[in-house]
Amino acid sequence: GLFADFEEALYFSGVTFTSLGYGDLVIKSEARFLAPLEATTGLTMFAIATALLVSLIQAESRLPPR
């Protein structure tokens, strides 16, 4: 009941997860704490993915040449 339809909820979630935060959609006050939690989760996921990618690149560069 926080959004009119699934598309609006998915849009809000995507914008919040990527920390763009356009501000064109605002959650009702009783559930407003969810937006910062989702933004924090999104930033953490991007950080983990970046760390994994860098780790794989470093591991690959340590292999002896073929």
CORGIGI-V617894 format. One record per residue. PHI is phi in radians with two decimals (none if undefined). Layout:
<<PHI> <PHI>>
//
This chain:
<<none> <-1.44> <-2.25> <-1.19> <-2.66> <-1.13> <-1.06> <-1.15> <-1.15> <-1.14> <-1.08> <-1.05> <-1.11> <-1.12> <-1.15> <-1.28> <-1.08> <-1.51> <1.08> <-1.21> <0.98> <-1.01> <1.53> <-1.34> <-2.10> <-2.25> <-1.29> <-1.03> <-1.03> <-1.24> <-2.16> <-1.13> <-1.16> <-1.21> <-1.10> <-1.11> <-1.13> <-1.20> <-1.12> <-1.12> <-1.09> <-1.09> <-1.10> <-1.13> <-1.13> <-1.14> <-1.15> <-1.13> <-1.10> <-1.14> <-1.09> <-1.12> <-1.09> <-1.11> <-1.08> <-1.15> <-1.13> <-1.12> <-1.13> <-1.15> <-1.30> <-1.47> <-1.21> <-1.16> <-1.11> <-1.57>>
//
